[in-house]
Amino acid sequence: MPWKTLDDVAMAGKVVLVRVDINVPMETGRVTDTTRIDKIRPTVEDIIARGGKVVLMAHFDRPKGKVVPEMSLRHVLPALEQSLGRKVTFFERPDRAAIDALPQDSVILLENTRFSPMEEANDPQMAQYLASLGDIFCNDAFSAAHRAHASTEGVAHLLPSCAGRLMEAELHALEAALGSPKRPVVAVVGGAKVSTKIELLANLVTKVDHLVIGGGMANTFLVAEGIEVGKSLAEREMAETAREIRHRAQRSGCHIHLPVDVVVAREFKAGAENRTVSVNDCPPDAMILDAGPKTVAALEAVFAGARTLIWNGPLGAFEIEPFNAATNAAARAAARLTKAGGLVSVAGGGDTVAALNAAGAAEDFTFISTAGGAFLEWMEGKELPGVKALMA
């Protein structure tokens, strides 16, 4: 890899600035899901074991450059201390002397970086202030790597820099999935709208061998082929774009997979009366809410012949039963193949993580990214400022 990791940096007696993502969900002032906090623990523990002092930098919510008390990282402190199993010192705006005065095995948390308008502006003054607090910069927040902010990109140019354990794992997984993957490569892309994923689809058809399109996006591609989809969610105005993506795929040797049978209903609600029909037989007063069993069987065969799988988005309206059936079945098939050692599977995106967890498949995937926007921009082939800065 063209960037350094914690293994490449001597940190005994040093102060290590660590950019993390602990933007966790909260209710009534309490953290309701500590997943993101728990994931930074290996980096923190490793730095301390190597003799470094840890200073954590993070954003929380969207204060838009203003001090918003309810968005203070003070609220995260109890959950952070519990996860790390140690006291964490909180500072609003320390100087280096205040940090140096603490024991060498200390963990320090700075206030929400986005309380300053200079953070999102990537203001050199803020980057210089942050750099003055430490000796080494460690980025462990891939989920914020698509933003060129002072705490993710600016400070990286001012100090010796490296990737933390979570960032390292994410980058290795993504390199294995699209950088230099074992082939054949299959990408599953679902979701509501083609218009939000044009760049993603356009990039993937040049990189993968098979592209599976699901959800409302599949309906738009079906419309583009002259197939009637009744009252289904579809962006009819995007039909020409869908045809262009299909032509690009043909030129690149990428095979696009659309549903061959679908589950239709006249109501979008849990337990709605439904039936499975050929993709060509959607009634004009019904809507497609899931892929059918023949489609799932075909996808399982594609997965069985693949070596690498990238997954972003569900195949149907997975939030309500019984329209989660195709997503669940396909996810479990991918999980079985991964567990058996024949498939490298990488998935990411909010709905994707929720869907794979609901299917009970997430644990057996090779890697699950919680990085949302950064994961999507990476799939689109875009350069991520926070990653590029580590290569400088």
C-alpha positions as CSV (number, residue, x, y, z in Angstrom):
1,M,0.0,0.0,0.0
2,P,1.3,3.5,-0.8
3,W,0.5,4.9,2.7
4,K,2.0,4.2,6.1
5,T,0.3,2.4,8.9
6,L,0.8,2.4,12.7
7,D,3.5,-0.3,12.1
8,D,5.6,2.2,10.1
9,V,5.7,5.0,12.7
10,A,7.8,5.2,15.9
11,M,5.5,6.8,18.5
12,A,7.1,6.2,21.9
13,G,6.9,9.5,23.8
14,K,4.9,11.1,21.0
15,V,1.5,12.7,20.9
16,V,-0.6,11.1,18.2
17,L,-3.5,13.1,16.7
18,V,-6.1,10.5,15.6
19,R,-9.1,11.5,13.4
20,V,-11.9,9.2,14.2
21,D,-15.6,8.9,13.4
22,I,-17.7,8.7,16.6
23,N,-20.7,10.4,15.1
24,V,-23.0,7.9,16.9
25,P,-26.8,7.9,17.3
26,M,-28.1,9.4,20.5
27,E,-31.5,9.7,22.3
28,T,-32.1,11.9,25.3
29,G,-28.4,12.5,25.7
30,R,-27.3,8.8,25.6
31,V,-25.5,6.9,22.9
32,T,-27.8,4.2,21.5
33,D,-25.3,2.4,19.3
34,T,-21.6,2.2,20.2
35,T,-20.5,0.4,17.0
36,R,-18.4,3.3,15.7
37,I,-16.8,3.9,19.1
38,D,-16.0,0.2,19.5
39,K,-14.3,0.1,16.1
40,I,-11.6,2.7,17.1
41,R,-10.5,0.7,20.1
42,P,-7.8,-1.3,18.3
43,T,-6.1,1.9,17.1
44,V,-6.2,3.6,20.5
45,E,-4.9,0.5,22.3
46,D,-2.2,0.0,19.8
47,I,-0.9,3.6,20.0
48,I,-0.8,3.4,23.8
49,A,0.9,0.0,23.8
50,R,3.6,1.6,21.6
51,G,4.2,4.5,24.0
52,G,2.1,7.1,22.3
53,K,-0.4,9.6,23.8
54,V,-3.7,9.7,22.0
55,V,-5.6,12.9,21.1
56,L,-8.9,12.1,19.4
57,M,-10.5,14.5,16.9
58,A,-14.0,14.0,15.6
59,H,-17.1,15.7,14.3
60,F,-20.6,15.2,15.6
61,D,-23.8,15.9,13.7
62,R,-24.0,19.1,11.5
63,P,-23.5,22.3,13.7
64,K,-22.5,24.2,10.5
65,G,-19.6,26.0,12.0
66,K,-21.4,27.1,15.2
67,V,-21.3,26.0,18.8
68,V,-24.4,23.9,19.4
69,P,-24.4,22.6,23.0
70,E,-26.5,19.5,22.2
71,M,-23.9,18.5,19.5
72,S,-21.0,18.6,21.9
73,L,-18.8,15.5,22.1
74,R,-19.1,15.8,25.9
75,H,-22.3,13.7,25.4
76,V,-20.2,10.9,23.9
77,L,-17.6,10.8,26.7
78,P,-19.3,8.2,29.0
79,A,-19.8,5.7,26.1
80,L,-16.2,6.3,24.9
81,E,-14.8,5.7,28.4
82,Q,-16.8,2.6,28.8
83,S,-15.8,1.2,25.4
84,L,-12.1,2.0,25.9
85,G,-12.1,0.9,29.6
86,R,-10.2,4.0,30.7
87,K,-10.6,7.6,31.6
88,V,-10.8,10.1,28.7
89,T,-9.8,13.8,29.3
90,F,-12.1,16.2,27.4
91,F,-10.7,19.6,26.1
92,E,-12.6,22.3,24.3
93,R,-9.5,24.1,22.9
94,P,-6.2,23.0,24.6
95,D,-2.7,24.1,23.8
96,R,0.3,21.7,23.6
97,A,1.3,22.4,27.2
98,A,-2.0,21.2,28.5
99,I,-1.7,17.9,26.6
100,D,2.0,17.5,27.6
101,A,1.0,17.9,31.3
102,L,-1.0,14.6,31.1
103,P,0.5,11.2,31.6
104,Q,1.9,9.5,28.5
105,D,-0.8,6.8,28.4
106,S,-3.6,9.4,28.4
107,V,-6.5,9.5,25.9
108,I,-7.8,13.0,25.2
109,L,-10.9,14.0,23.3
110,L,-11.2,17.4,21.6
111,E,-14.5,19.2,21.1
112,N,-16.5,18.8,17.9
113,T,-14.3,19.9,15.1
114,R,-17.3,21.3,13.2
115,F,-18.0,23.9,15.9
116,S,-15.5,26.0,13.9
117,P,-16.4,27.1,10.3
118,M,-12.7,26.7,9.5
119,E,-13.0,22.9,9.7
120,E,-15.2,22.3,6.6
121,A,-13.4,25.2,4.8
122,N,-10.1,23.3,5.4
123,D,-8.7,26.6,6.6
124,P,-4.9,26.4,7.0
125,Q,-5.1,28.2,10.3
126,M,-7.1,25.5,11.8
127,A,-4.9,22.8,10.3
128,Q,-1.9,24.5,11.8
129,Y,-3.5,24.7,15.2
130,L,-4.4,21.0,15.2
131,A,-0.9,20.1,14.1
132,S,0.6,22.2,16.9
133,L,-1.1,19.7,19.4
134,G,0.7,16.6,18.2
135,D,3.7,15.0,16.6
136,I,2.0,12.4,14.4
137,F,-1.3,12.4,12.5
138,C,-3.2,9.2,12.3
139,N,-6.4,9.0,10.2
140,D,-8.8,6.3,11.3
141,A,-11.9,7.8,9.8
142,F,-12.4,6.4,6.3
143,S,-16.0,7.5,6.5
144,A,-14.9,11.1,6.5
145,A,-12.1,10.6,4.0
146,H,-14.2,12.0,1.1
147,R,-14.2,15.4,2.8
148,A,-11.2,17.7,2.4
149,H,-11.5,19.2,5.9
150,A,-8.9,20.6,8.3
151,S,-9.0,17.5,10.5
152,T,-9.0,15.0,7.7
153,E,-6.8,16.5,4.9
154,G,-5.2,19.8,6.0
155,V,-3.4,18.5,9.1
156,A,-2.1,15.4,7.2
157,H,0.2,17.7,5.2
158,L,1.8,19.2,8.3
159,L,2.7,16.1,10.3
160,P,4.1,12.6,9.6
161,S,0.9,10.7,8.8
162,C,-0.4,7.2,8.8
163,A,-3.6,5.2,8.6
164,G,-5.2,3.7,11.8
165,R,-6.2,0.1,12.1
166,L,-9.8,0.7,10.9
167,M,-8.7,2.9,8.0
168,E,-6.1,0.2,7.1
169,A,-8.7,-2.6,7.1
170,E,-11.1,-0.5,5.0
171,L,-8.4,0.4,2.4
172,H,-7.2,-3.2,2.2
173,A,-10.8,-4.5,1.7
174,L,-11.5,-1.9,-1.0
175,E,-8.2,-2.6,-2.8
176,A,-9.1,-6.3,-2.8
177,A,-12.6,-5.5,-4.2
178,L,-11.9,-3.1,-7.0
179,G,-8.2,-2.2,-7.1
180,S,-6.7,-5.6,-7.8
181,P,-9.6,-8.1,-7.3
182,K,-9.7,-11.8,-7.9
183,R,-12.0,-12.4,-10.9
184,P,-14.8,-12.7,-11.9
185,V,-16.1,-9.7,-10.0
186,V,-19.8,-9.1,-9.3
187,A,-21.3,-5.9,-8.1
188,V,-24.8,-5.7,-6.7
189,V,-26.3,-2.2,-6.8
190,G,-29.8,-1.5,-5.5
191,G,-31.8,1.4,-4.4
192,A,-34.5,3.7,-5.5
193,K,-33.1,5.9,-8.2
194,V,-30.7,5.6,-11.1
195,S,-30.3,9.4,-11.0
196,T,-28.4,9.2,-7.7
197,K,-26.0,6.5,-8.9
198,I,-25.2,7.4,-12.5
199,E,-21.5,7.9,-11.7
200,L,-21.4,4.7,-9.7
201,L,-22.9,2.6,-12.4
202,A,-20.8,4.2,-15.2
203,N,-17.6,3.4,-13.2
204,L,-18.6,-0.2,-12.2
205,V,-19.4,-1.4,-15.8
206,T,-15.8,-0.7,-16.7
207,K,-14.4,-2.5,-13.6
208,V,-16.6,-5.6,-13.0
209,D,-17.6,-8.7,-14.9
210,H,-21.2,-8.8,-13.7
211,L,-23.5,-5.9,-12.5
212,V,-26.7,-6.9,-10.7
213,I,-29.2,-4.0,-10.6
214,G,-32.1,-4.2,-8.1
215,G,-34.7,-2.1,-6.4
216,G,-36.4,0.8,-8.1
217,M,-33.3,1.2,-10.2
218,A,-34.0,-2.1,-11.9
219,N,-37.5,-0.8,-12.9
220,T,-35.9,2.1,-14.7
221,F,-33.7,-0.2,-16.7
222,L,-36.7,-2.4,-17.5
223,V,-38.6,0.7,-18.8
224,A,-35.6,1.4,-20.9
225,E,-36.0,-2.0,-22.5
226,G,-39.7,-1.3,-23.3
227,I,-41.0,-3.4,-20.4
228,E,-44.1,-2.1,-18.6
229,V,-43.8,-1.8,-14.9
230,G,-47.3,-0.6,-13.9
231,K,-47.3,1.8,-11.0
232,S,-43.8,0.8,-9.9
233,L,-41.2,3.4,-8.8
234,A,-39.3,4.2,-12.0
235,E,-37.5,7.2,-13.4
236,R,-38.9,7.1,-16.9
237,E,-37.0,10.2,-17.8
238,M,-33.7,8.3,-17.1
239,A,-34.5,5.6,-19.7
240,E,-31.9,7.0,-22.2
241,T,-29.3,7.2,-19.5
242,A,-30.0,3.5,-18.6
243,R,-29.6,2.5,-22.2
244,E,-26.3,4.4,-22.4
245,I,-25.0,2.5,-19.3
246,R,-26.1,-0.8,-20.8
247,H,-24.2,0.1,-24.1
248,R,-21.1,1.0,-22.1
249,A,-21.3,-2.3,-20.2
250,Q,-21.5,-4.2,-23.5
251,R,-18.4,-2.4,-24.8
252,S,-16.6,-3.2,-21.6
253,G,-17.6,-6.9,-21.5
254,C,-19.7,-6.4,-18.3
255,H,-22.9,-8.4,-18.2
256,I,-25.9,-6.6,-16.6
257,H,-28.4,-8.7,-14.7
258,L,-32.0,-7.5,-14.3
259,P,-34.9,-9.4,-12.7
260,V,-36.5,-12.1,-14.7
261,D,-39.5,-12.5,-12.3
262,V,-40.9,-10.0,-9.8
263,V,-43.1,-9.8,-6.8
264,V,-46.0,-7.4,-7.4
265,A,-48.6,-5.9,-5.1
266,R,-51.3,-3.2,-5.3
267,E,-50.4,-1.8,-1.9
268,F,-47.0,-0.8,-0.4
269,K,-47.5,-2.1,3.1
270,A,-46.3,-5.0,5.3
271,G,-48.2,-8.2,4.5
272,A,-49.9,-6.8,1.4
273,E,-51.5,-9.3,-0.9
274,N,-48.9,-10.2,-3.6
275,R,-47.9,-12.6,-6.3
276,T,-44.9,-13.5,-8.4
277,V,-45.1,-12.9,-12.1
278,S,-42.8,-12.8,-15.1
279,V,-41.0,-9.5,-15.5
280,N,-43.1,-9.0,-18.6
281,D,-46.4,-9.4,-16.8
282,C,-46.6,-6.7,-14.2
283,P,-50.3,-5.6,-14.1
284,P,-50.9,-1.9,-14.9
285,D,-52.4,-1.3,-11.5
286,A,-49.7,-3.0,-9.5
287,M,-46.1,-2.2,-8.5
288,I,-42.9,-4.2,-8.4
289,L,-41.7,-4.5,-4.8
290,D,-39.2,-7.3,-5.0
291,A,-37.3,-9.7,-7.2
292,G,-38.7,-13.2,-7.6
293,P,-37.3,-16.6,-6.8
294,K,-36.1,-17.3,-10.4
295,T,-34.1,-14.1,-10.2
296,V,-32.6,-15.1,-6.9
297,A,-31.7,-18.5,-8.3
298,A,-29.9,-16.9,-11.2
299,L,-28.0,-14.5,-8.9
300,E,-26.9,-17.4,-6.7
301,A,-25.5,-19.1,-9.8
302,V,-23.6,-15.8,-10.7
303,F,-22.3,-15.6,-7.1
304,A,-21.2,-19.2,-7.2
305,G,-19.0,-18.5,-10.2
306,A,-17.5,-15.3,-8.8
307,R,-14.4,-14.7,-6.7
308,T,-15.2,-11.1,-5.6
309,L,-18.5,-9.5,-4.7
310,I,-19.2,-5.8,-4.0
311,W,-22.7,-5.0,-2.6
312,N,-24.4,-1.7,-2.3
313,G,-28.2,-1.5,-1.9
314,P,-31.1,-3.9,-1.5
315,L,-32.9,-5.9,-4.3
316,G,-36.4,-4.9,-3.2
317,A,-38.4,-3.0,-0.5
318,F,-36.4,-4.9,2.2
319,E,-37.8,-2.7,5.0
320,I,-41.2,-4.5,5.0
321,E,-42.1,-8.2,4.7
322,P,-42.5,-10.1,2.5
323,F,-40.6,-7.8,0.1
324,N,-37.3,-8.5,1.8
325,A,-37.2,-12.1,0.6
326,A,-34.9,-11.6,-2.4
327,T,-32.4,-9.4,-0.6
328,N,-32.3,-11.9,2.3
329,A,-31.9,-15.0,0.1
330,A,-29.2,-13.5,-2.1
331,A,-27.3,-12.1,0.9
332,R,-27.4,-15.4,2.7
333,A,-26.1,-17.1,-0.5
334,A,-23.2,-14.7,-0.7
335,A,-22.5,-15.2,3.0
336,R,-22.4,-19.0,2.6
337,L,-19.9,-18.7,-0.3
338,T,-17.7,-16.3,1.7
339,K,-17.7,-18.5,4.7
340,A,-16.7,-21.5,2.6
341,G,-13.7,-19.5,1.4
342,G,-14.6,-19.1,-2.3
343,L,-15.7,-15.5,-2.3
344,V,-14.3,-12.1,-1.1
345,S,-17.4,-10.1,-0.2
346,V,-17.3,-6.3,0.6
347,A,-20.5,-4.3,1.3
348,G,-21.2,-0.8,2.3
349,G,-23.9,1.9,2.6
350,G,-26.5,2.5,5.3
351,D,-29.4,0.5,3.7
352,T,-27.0,-2.2,2.7
353,V,-25.6,-2.7,6.3
354,A,-29.2,-2.7,7.6
355,A,-30.3,-5.2,5.0
356,L,-27.4,-7.6,5.6
357,N,-27.9,-7.4,9.3
358,A,-31.6,-8.2,8.9
359,A,-30.8,-11.1,6.8
360,G,-28.3,-12.5,9.3
361,A,-25.6,-12.4,6.6
362,A,-23.3,-9.5,7.7
363,E,-21.1,-11.6,10.1
364,D,-20.0,-13.8,7.3
365,F,-19.1,-11.1,4.7
366,T,-15.4,-10.4,4.4
367,F,-15.8,-6.7,5.2
368,I,-18.7,-4.5,6.0
369,S,-18.1,-0.8,5.5
370,T,-20.0,1.7,7.6
371,A,-18.6,4.6,5.6
372,G,-21.6,5.7,3.6
373,G,-20.6,8.6,1.3
374,A,-16.9,7.7,1.3
375,F,-17.7,4.1,0.3
376,L,-20.0,5.3,-2.6
377,E,-17.4,7.8,-3.9
378,W,-14.8,5.1,-3.8
379,M,-17.1,2.9,-5.9
380,E,-17.6,5.8,-8.3
381,G,-13.8,5.8,-8.8
382,K,-13.3,9.2,-7.2
383,E,-10.2,10.3,-5.4
384,L,-10.7,10.6,-1.7
385,P,-8.9,13.7,-0.2
386,G,-8.3,12.1,3.2
387,V,-6.7,9.0,1.6
388,K,-4.7,10.9,-0.9
389,A,-3.2,13.1,1.8
390,L,-1.8,10.0,3.5
391,M,0.2,9.3,0.4
392,A,1.9,12.8,0.3
